[in-house]
Amino acid sequence: MDGLDGLKAKYLTAVAQAAHEAALEEVRLAALGKKGEISALMGSLGKMEPDARKAAGAAMNLLKDEIDAALRAKKAALGDAALDERLRSEWLDVTLPGRPRRMGTIHPVSQVMEELTAIFADMGFAVAEGPQVESDWYNFDALNIPPEHPARQEHDTFFMHRAEGDNRPPHVLRTHTSPVQIRAMTEQGAPIRVIAPGRVYRMDMDQTHTPMFHQVEGLAIDRDISMANLKWTLEEFCRAFFEVPSVELRFRASHFPFTEPSAEVDIRCSWDGGQLKIGQGDKWMEILGSGMVHPKVLRAAGVNPDEWQGFAFGMGIDRIAMLKYGIPDLRAFFESDLRWLRHYGFAALDMPNLPGGLSR
């Protein structure tokens, strides 16, 4: 038994001195491996007398258990020490700013819709919506567009298919968001102040036109609204949207069936080195159409034109996005090119607001 005490002291000392798990594994193999010292002693039990074998076997099993327990405890201690060292070396101050991660990209059209919504909301305009498949009446008749108008021809408008013998009024893919104004006035009456952003459809396709594009139209009806109110509204919008200290607008007489008088609106600008600058220079650029709502349009929407009057305007969202953010080709808006979107897109959480800036 004295020999077992010596083995116990020898291997417990070796376990305590093991500096890493590889050294500990060497101690385990030397003591308890198939060719280890204690394993060899266990193999000699068969040559002993029964009484001696019983006593020696119990002593050897106790030695084996003690050394195995010491090995396990040392392995756990080495693991804890390794973890502590790793935590010290990989320590991170979670109070420091995190690394920026791009979580998707907002399309410029969606961004501009948010920008103009923020601007007009600040001036008291609500957002109105309507269906993209409209009846002929809402899209044309209620807006004082006569039957012979070119916009009501198939070369300009997408008409919905009708089965033979179907006598219901024709439906179209709306050619503007003006029908939303009719629906809003019909539902809410006057006074009213709304904008109507959304998709519209026309048969056109080139560098500056697509079959589907986006418009926003504005409507304000009250008892004493005039062209002066229209001019102020558009000036404030352009100043805020293009983020310049001042703008200058020019109104040119025009004709739209749904407004009287009607005016095209130009904005003063300049091209310096191929870069557009709004609010300065000696050039003018058309950006929208506007006018005072025609009495027939008010009457069609159930508003008495003898008591109420107001203005309306409309502009292309894609077009003003191109002007503000320097996008050269309208068709690229709809090509689903992720490279284009990563270049011109906006951060997912970059919500525009007037105090903080629209396009941070």
VOGUSE-870028 format. One record per residue (C-alpha): x, y, z; residue in one letter; chain. Coordinates in Angstrom, 3 decimals, decimal comma, always signed. Layout:
<pts>
[pt [X; Y; Z]; A; A]
...
</pts>
This chain:
<pts>
[pt [+0,000; +0,000; +0,000]; M; A]
[pt [+2,954; +2,275; +0,517]; D; A]
[pt [+3,484; +2,150; -3,239]; G; A]
[pt [-0,074; +3,402; -3,841]; L; A]
[pt [+0,515; +6,358; -1,500]; D; A]
[pt [+3,602; +7,245; -3,517]; G; A]
[pt [+1,643; +7,061; -6,809]; L; A]
[pt [-1,092; +9,224; -5,294]; K; A]
[pt [+1,369; +11,891; -4,206]; A; A]
[pt [+3,184; +11,736; -7,532]; K; A]
[pt [+0,119; +12,214; -9,733]; Y; A]
[pt [-1,679; +14,717; -7,529]; L; A]
[pt [+1,486; +16,832; -7,643]; T; A]
[pt [+1,637; +16,464; -11,460]; A; A]
[pt [-2,005; +17,457; -11,762]; V; A]
[pt [-1,462; +20,544; -9,627]; A; A]
[pt [+1,569; +21,586; -11,692]; Q; A]
[pt [-0,114; +21,163; -15,122]; A; A]
[pt [-0,135; +24,630; -16,728]; A; A]
[pt [-2,507; +23,878; -19,616]; H; A]
[pt [-4,919; +21,254; -20,834]; E; A]
[pt [-2,337; +19,516; -23,047]; A; A]
[pt [-0,042; +18,928; -20,043]; A; A]
[pt [-3,013; +17,739; -18,005]; L; A]
[pt [-3,917; +15,240; -20,708]; E; A]
[pt [-0,361; +13,854; -20,560]; E; A]
[pt [-0,754; +13,288; -16,790]; V; A]
[pt [-4,087; +11,517; -17,323]; R; A]
[pt [-2,633; +9,171; -19,909]; L; A]
[pt [+0,398; +8,419; -17,718]; A; A]
[pt [-1,828; +7,535; -14,763]; A; A]
[pt [-5,154; +6,245; -16,095]; L; A]
[pt [-4,546; +5,567; -19,774]; G; A]
[pt [-4,593; +1,970; -21,097]; K; A]
[pt [-0,798; +1,825; -20,642]; K; A]
[pt [-0,709; +4,031; -17,537]; G; A]
[pt [+0,813; +3,049; -14,166]; E; A]
[pt [-2,458; +2,649; -12,299]; I; A]
[pt [-4,035; +0,740; -15,192]; S; A]
[pt [-1,018; -1,619; -15,147]; A; A]
[pt [-1,469; -2,187; -11,401]; L; A]
[pt [-5,151; -2,938; -11,921]; M; A]
[pt [-4,111; -5,588; -14,447]; G; A]
[pt [-1,970; -7,355; -11,840]; S; A]
[pt [-4,921; -8,065; -9,545]; L; A]
[pt [-5,627; -11,362; -11,284]; G; A]
[pt [-2,362; -12,873; -9,997]; K; A]
[pt [-3,174; -12,188; -6,334]; M; A]
[pt [-4,823; -14,380; -3,743]; E; A]
[pt [-8,549; -13,658; -3,330]; P; A]
[pt [-8,247; -11,908; +0,042]; D; A]
[pt [-5,268; -9,810; -1,088]; A; A]
[pt [-6,991; -9,039; -4,424]; R; A]
[pt [-10,073; -7,733; -2,600]; K; A]
[pt [-8,101; -5,365; -0,395]; A; A]
[pt [-5,761; -4,199; -3,168]; A; A]
[pt [-8,637; -3,711; -5,619]; G; A]
[pt [-10,516; -1,453; -3,217]; A; A]
[pt [-7,384; +0,614; -2,585]; A; A]
[pt [-6,596; +0,919; -6,318]; M; A]
[pt [-10,179; +1,961; -7,174]; N; A]
[pt [-10,024; +4,632; -4,468]; L; A]
[pt [-6,723; +5,893; -5,886]; L; A]
[pt [-8,136; +5,912; -9,407]; K; A]
[pt [-11,214; +7,881; -8,273]; D; A]
[pt [-9,126; +10,446; -6,384]; E; A]
[pt [-6,795; +11,065; -9,326]; I; A]
[pt [-9,769; +11,243; -11,755]; D; A]
[pt [-11,512; +13,783; -9,495]; A; A]
[pt [-8,314; +15,851; -9,306]; A; A]
[pt [-7,982; +15,752; -13,105]; L; A]
[pt [-11,588; +16,938; -13,579]; R; A]
[pt [-11,211; +19,751; -11,037]; A; A]
[pt [-7,969; +20,923; -12,641]; K; A]
[pt [-9,518; +20,834; -16,133]; K; A]
[pt [-12,423; +22,975; -14,942]; A; A]
[pt [-9,995; +25,424; -13,302]; A; A]
[pt [-7,922; +25,678; -16,479]; L; A]
[pt [-11,135; +26,293; -18,507]; G; A]
[pt [-12,224; +29,071; -16,149]; D; A]
[pt [-8,789; +30,668; -16,332]; A; A]
[pt [-8,845; +30,511; -20,156]; A; A]
[pt [-12,307; +32,111; -20,213]; L; A]
[pt [-11,173; +34,889; -17,875]; D; A]
[pt [-8,188; +35,581; -20,092]; E; A]
[pt [-10,380; +35,650; -23,199]; R; A]
[pt [-12,832; +38,039; -21,560]; L; A]
[pt [-9,945; +40,341; -20,626]; R; A]
[pt [-8,464; +40,265; -24,123]; S; A]
[pt [-11,816; +40,613; -25,945]; E; A]
[pt [-13,323; +43,173; -23,588]; W; A]
[pt [-15,739; +45,608; -25,252]; L; A]
[pt [-17,101; +48,851; -23,844]; D; A]
[pt [-20,788; +48,593; -24,744]; V; A]
[pt [-21,267; +52,283; -23,959]; T; A]
[pt [-19,227; +53,250; -27,033]; L; A]
[pt [-21,118; +54,050; -30,276]; P; A]
[pt [-21,851; +50,934; -32,303]; G; A]
[pt [-20,622; +50,308; -35,803]; R; A]
[pt [-23,130; +51,645; -38,332]; P; A]
[pt [-25,059; +48,922; -40,137]; R; A]
[pt [-27,188; +49,628; -43,172]; R; A]
[pt [-30,641; +48,167; -42,650]; M; A]
[pt [-32,084; +48,288; -46,145]; G; A]
[pt [-32,469; +51,353; -48,344]; T; A]
[pt [-35,378; +53,731; -48,907]; I; A]
[pt [-36,226; +54,460; -52,561]; H; A]
[pt [-35,868; +58,157; -53,505]; P; A]
[pt [-39,565; +58,312; -54,489]; V; A]
[pt [-40,603; +57,064; -51,033]; S; A]
[pt [-38,206; +59,517; -49,421]; Q; A]
[pt [-39,558; +62,465; -51,428]; V; A]
[pt [-43,135; +61,439; -50,586]; M; A]
[pt [-42,192; +61,579; -46,906]; E; A]
[pt [-40,486; +64,944; -47,394]; E; A]
[pt [-43,403; +66,628; -49,152]; L; A]
[pt [-45,871; +65,107; -46,680]; T; A]
[pt [-43,883; +66,657; -43,816]; A; A]
[pt [-43,807; +70,036; -45,555]; I; A]
[pt [-47,519; +70,203; -46,387]; F; A]
[pt [-48,512; +68,794; -43,000]; A; A]
[pt [-46,714; +71,787; -41,477]; D; A]
[pt [-49,011; +74,003; -43,567]; M; A]
[pt [-52,159; +72,176; -42,451]; G; A]
[pt [-52,681; +69,781; -45,366]; F; A]
[pt [-53,937; +66,242; -44,710]; A; A]
[pt [-53,096; +63,281; -46,959]; V; A]
[pt [-55,955; +61,851; -49,051]; A; A]
[pt [-55,886; +58,575; -50,981]; E; A]
[pt [-58,018; +56,922; -53,647]; G; A]
[pt [-58,149; +53,886; -55,963]; P; A]
[pt [-55,727; +53,521; -58,843]; Q; A]
[pt [-58,464; +51,998; -61,059]; V; A]
[pt [-60,955; +54,815; -61,507]; E; A]
[pt [-64,275; +55,249; -63,228]; S; A]
[pt [-64,433; +57,434; -66,315]; D; A]
[pt [-66,569; +59,879; -64,364]; W; A]
[pt [-64,092; +60,504; -61,521]; Y; A]
[pt [-61,067; +60,585; -63,831]; N; A]
[pt [-62,531; +62,840; -66,550]; F; A]
[pt [-66,160; +64,013; -66,298]; D; A]
[pt [-66,053; +65,346; -62,739]; A; A]
[pt [-62,887; +67,255; -63,645]; L; A]
[pt [-64,552; +69,089; -66,531]; N; A]
[pt [-62,556; +67,165; -69,165]; I; A]
[pt [-64,740; +67,053; -72,300]; P; A]
[pt [-65,354; +63,814; -74,273]; P; A]
[pt [-63,211; +65,012; -77,210]; E; A]
[pt [-60,167; +65,787; -75,058]; H; A]
[pt [-56,989; +63,942; -76,219]; P; A]
[pt [-56,447; +62,528; -72,713]; A; A]
[pt [-59,593; +60,439; -73,169]; R; A]
[pt [-58,194; +58,630; -76,185]; Q; A]
[pt [-56,616; +55,173; -76,063]; E; A]
[pt [-53,275; +56,469; -77,290]; H; A]
[pt [-52,911; +58,405; -74,023]; D; A]
[pt [-54,866; +56,450; -71,392]; T; A]
[pt [-54,979; +52,822; -70,240]; F; A]
[pt [-58,618; +51,698; -70,448]; F; A]
[pt [-59,716; +48,572; -68,594]; M; A]
[pt [-61,018; +45,713; -70,732]; H; A]
[pt [-64,792; +45,336; -70,894]; R; A]
[pt [-66,596; +42,199; -71,985]; A; A]
[pt [-68,870; +42,435; -75,017]; E; A]
[pt [-72,279; +43,704; -73,986]; G; A]
[pt [-71,006; +45,293; -70,758]; D; A]
[pt [-72,780; +48,658; -70,603]; N; A]
[pt [-71,261; +49,856; -67,350]; R; A]
[pt [-69,216; +53,099; -67,466]; P; A]
[pt [-65,631; +52,474; -68,575]; P; A]
[pt [-62,807; +52,309; -66,034]; H; A]
[pt [-59,226; +53,471; -66,497]; V; A]
[pt [-55,912; +53,388; -64,725]; L; A]
[pt [-56,031; +56,880; -63,291]; R; A]
[pt [-54,063; +59,385; -65,347]; T; A]
[pt [-53,610; +61,794; -62,419]; H; A]
[pt [-54,440; +61,934; -58,718]; T; A]
[pt [-57,063; +64,632; -59,298]; S; A]
[pt [-59,904; +62,074; -58,813]; P; A]
[pt [-58,774; +61,863; -55,190]; V; A]
[pt [-59,647; +65,555; -54,845]; Q; A]
[pt [-63,178; +64,874; -56,093]; I; A]
[pt [-63,594; +61,964; -53,687]; R; A]
[pt [-62,230; +64,015; -50,772]; A; A]
[pt [-64,575; +66,940; -51,448]; M; A]
[pt [-67,536; +64,566; -51,888]; T; A]
[pt [-66,819; +62,863; -48,566]; E; A]
[pt [-65,671; +65,840; -46,463]; Q; A]
[pt [-67,223; +68,868; -48,112]; G; A]
[pt [-65,733; +72,333; -47,582]; A; A]
[pt [-63,562; +73,795; -46,165]; P; A]
[pt [-60,863; +71,287; -47,017]; I; A]
[pt [-57,088; +71,200; -47,382]; R; A]
[pt [-55,504; +67,971; -48,700]; V; A]
[pt [-52,659; +66,605; -50,789]; I; A]
[pt [-53,010; +63,448; -52,875]; A; A]
[pt [-49,718; +61,628; -53,602]; P; A]
[pt [-49,703; +58,369; -55,526]; G; A]
[pt [-49,106; +56,345; -58,695]; R; A]
[pt [-50,578; +57,412; -62,023]; V; A]
[pt [-50,496; +55,840; -65,502]; Y; A]
[pt [-50,141; +57,175; -69,040]; R; A]
[pt [-48,990; +55,719; -72,336]; M; A]
[pt [-45,583; +57,345; -72,573]; D; A]
[pt [-41,988; +56,102; -72,398]; M; A]
[pt [-38,692; +57,935; -72,868]; D; A]
[pt [-35,874; +59,396; -70,758]; Q; A]
[pt [-38,255; +61,732; -68,917]; T; A]
[pt [-41,516; +59,708; -69,114]; H; A]
[pt [-42,633; +56,246; -68,023]; T; A]
[pt [-46,016; +54,442; -68,294]; P; A]
[pt [-46,292; +54,544; -64,493]; M; A]
[pt [-45,031; +57,463; -62,435]; F; A]
[pt [-45,894; +59,393; -59,271]; H; A]
[pt [-47,725; +62,649; -58,748]; Q; A]
[pt [-48,808; +64,772; -55,842]; V; A]
[pt [-51,735; +67,146; -56,161]; E; A]
[pt [-52,877; +69,697; -53,630]; G; A]
[pt [-56,297; +71,195; -52,970]; L; A]
[pt [-57,409; +74,001; -50,653]; A; A]
[pt [-61,047; +75,136; -50,547]; I; A]
[pt [-62,394; +77,918; -48,315]; D; A]
[pt [-64,451; +81,091; -48,625]; R; A]
[pt [-61,712; +83,640; -49,332]; D; A]
[pt [-58,830; +81,700; -50,930]; I; A]
[pt [-57,096; +83,425; -53,838]; S; A]
[pt [-54,146; +83,056; -56,212]; M; A]
[pt [-52,063; +84,912; -53,622]; A; A]
[pt [-52,565; +82,009; -51,204]; N; A]
[pt [-51,568; +79,597; -53,955]; L; A]
[pt [-48,377; +81,543; -54,670]; K; A]
[pt [-47,378; +81,639; -50,996]; W; A]
[pt [-48,059; +77,912; -50,564]; T; A]
[pt [-45,938; +76,951; -53,563]; L; A]
[pt [-43,106; +79,289; -52,584]; E; A]
[pt [-43,004; +77,856; -49,062]; E; A]
[pt [-43,049; +74,316; -50,401]; F; A]
[pt [-40,211; +74,911; -52,875]; C; A]
[pt [-38,097; +76,735; -50,303]; R; A]
[pt [-38,499; +73,915; -47,779]; A; A]
[pt [-38,184; +71,043; -50,267]; F; A]
[pt [-35,072; +72,288; -52,041]; F; A]
[pt [-33,679; +73,492; -48,693]; E; A]
[pt [-32,705; +76,960; -49,880]; V; A]
[pt [-33,217; +80,291; -48,074]; P; A]
[pt [-35,428; +81,749; -50,807]; S; A]
[pt [-37,005; +80,934; -54,158]; V; A]
[pt [-38,558; +82,927; -56,954]; E; A]
[pt [-41,525; +81,564; -58,901]; L; A]
[pt [-42,950; +82,748; -62,189]; R; A]
[pt [-46,586; +82,108; -63,135]; F; A]
[pt [-47,412; +81,744; -66,846]; R; A]
[pt [-50,985; +81,691; -68,078]; A; A]
[pt [-52,049; +78,255; -69,288]; S; A]
[pt [-55,154; +76,110; -69,669]; H; A]
[pt [-56,344; +73,102; -67,700]; F; A]
[pt [-59,981; +71,960; -67,871]; P; A]
[pt [-60,258; +71,693; -64,098]; F; A]
[pt [-58,896; +75,139; -63,137]; T; A]
[pt [-59,766; +78,703; -64,163]; E; A]
[pt [-57,588; +80,695; -64,273]; P; A]
[pt [-54,740; +78,231; -64,825]; S; A]
[pt [-50,995; +78,762; -64,626]; A; A]
[pt [-47,781; +76,884; -65,289]; E; A]
[pt [-45,224; +77,593; -62,569]; V; A]
[pt [-41,519; +78,093; -63,274]; D; A]
[pt [-38,755; +78,347; -60,696]; I; A]
[pt [-35,625; +80,497; -61,011]; R; A]
[pt [-32,481; +78,407; -61,277]; C; A]
[pt [-29,027; +78,129; -62,789]; S; A]
[pt [-26,775; +75,406; -64,159]; W; A]
[pt [-23,263; +75,777; -62,818]; D; A]
[pt [-20,811; +73,159; -64,068]; G; A]
[pt [-23,681; +70,812; -64,828]; G; A]
[pt [-25,125; +71,217; -61,310]; Q; A]
[pt [-28,616; +72,610; -60,806]; L; A]
[pt [-28,955; +75,427; -58,281]; K; A]
[pt [-32,441; +76,451; -57,204]; I; A]
[pt [-33,327; +80,011; -56,216]; G; A]
[pt [-30,533; +81,781; -58,081]; Q; A]
[pt [-29,390; +82,428; -61,634]; G; A]
[pt [-30,945; +83,770; -64,813]; D; A]
[pt [-32,825; +80,676; -66,050]; K; A]
[pt [-36,343; +79,407; -65,446]; W; A]
[pt [-37,546; +75,816; -65,237]; M; A]
[pt [-41,143; +74,574; -65,254]; E; A]
[pt [-41,954; +72,432; -62,221]; I; A]
[pt [-45,766; +72,231; -61,890]; L; A]
[pt [-49,231; +73,271; -62,998]; G; A]
[pt [-51,795; +75,085; -60,877]; S; A]
[pt [-54,843; +77,313; -60,805]; G; A]
[pt [-58,150; +78,168; -59,145]; M; A]
[pt [-60,556; +75,226; -59,041]; V; A]
[pt [-63,138; +75,463; -61,816]; H; A]
[pt [-66,720; +76,054; -60,562]; P; A]
[pt [-67,905; +72,997; -62,531]; K; A]
[pt [-65,435; +70,809; -60,623]; V; A]
[pt [-66,688; +72,147; -57,301]; L; A]
[pt [-70,276; +71,557; -58,332]; R; A]
[pt [-69,518; +67,980; -59,465]; A; A]
[pt [-68,077; +67,268; -56,011]; A; A]
[pt [-71,128; +68,668; -54,231]; G; A]
[pt [-69,527; +71,975; -53,208]; V; A]
[pt [-71,424; +75,202; -53,925]; N; A]
[pt [-69,130; +77,439; -56,044]; P; A]
[pt [-71,168; +80,505; -55,028]; D; A]
[pt [-69,974; +80,046; -51,420]; E; A]
[pt [-66,608; +78,332; -51,771]; W; A]
[pt [-63,504; +78,710; -53,895]; Q; A]
[pt [-59,946; +77,478; -53,789]; G; A]
[pt [-56,791; +76,457; -55,590]; F; A]
[pt [-55,280; +73,209; -56,851]; A; A]
[pt [-51,826; +72,243; -58,075]; F; A]
[pt [-50,038; +69,152; -59,289]; G; A]
[pt [-46,432; +68,084; -59,825]; M; A]
[pt [-44,461; +64,954; -60,666]; G; A]
[pt [-42,811; +63,411; -57,609]; I; A]
[pt [-40,262; +61,567; -59,737]; D; A]
[pt [-39,367; +64,801; -61,514]; R; A]
[pt [-38,741; +66,840; -58,375]; I; A]
[pt [-36,741; +63,906; -56,954]; A; A]
[pt [-34,552; +64,008; -60,086]; M; A]
[pt [-34,056; +67,757; -59,709]; L; A]
[pt [-33,193; +67,668; -56,012]; K; A]
[pt [-30,941; +64,600; -55,972]; Y; A]
[pt [-29,317; +64,858; -59,417]; G; A]
[pt [-30,812; +61,695; -60,942]; I; A]
[pt [-30,395; +61,878; -64,734]; P; A]
[pt [-32,807; +59,247; -66,095]; D; A]
[pt [-36,399; +58,742; -64,951]; L; A]
[pt [-36,493; +55,139; -66,216]; R; A]
[pt [-33,855; +54,105; -63,666]; A; A]
[pt [-36,437; +54,665; -60,910]; F; A]
[pt [-38,293; +51,528; -62,007]; F; A]
[pt [-35,520; +49,136; -63,120]; E; A]
[pt [-35,030; +47,412; -59,728]; S; A]
[pt [-31,251; +47,836; -59,924]; D; A]
[pt [-29,877; +47,399; -56,394]; L; A]
[pt [-26,655; +49,184; -57,321]; R; A]
[pt [-28,682; +52,255; -58,295]; W; A]
[pt [-30,717; +52,046; -55,088]; L; A]
[pt [-27,604; +51,738; -52,913]; R; A]
[pt [-26,203; +54,839; -54,622]; H; A]
[pt [-29,308; +57,050; -54,545]; Y; A]
[pt [-31,225; +55,405; -51,682]; G; A]
[pt [-31,695; +56,703; -48,152]; F; A]
[pt [-31,048; +55,061; -44,794]; A; A]
[pt [-34,036; +53,089; -43,549]; A; A]
[pt [-34,433; +55,134; -40,345]; L; A]
[pt [-33,686; +58,533; -41,903]; D; A]
[pt [-37,141; +60,056; -41,469]; M; A]
[pt [-37,404; +63,618; -42,822]; P; A]
[pt [-38,577; +66,446; -40,603]; N; A]
[pt [-38,526; +70,194; -41,012]; L; A]
[pt [-36,564; +71,181; -37,868]; P; A]
[pt [-33,876; +68,526; -38,391]; G; A]
[pt [-33,627; +68,836; -42,162]; G; A]
[pt [-35,396; +66,868; -44,866]; L; A]
[pt [-32,420; +65,075; -46,446]; S; A]
[pt [-29,847; +64,582; -43,674]; R; A]
</pts>
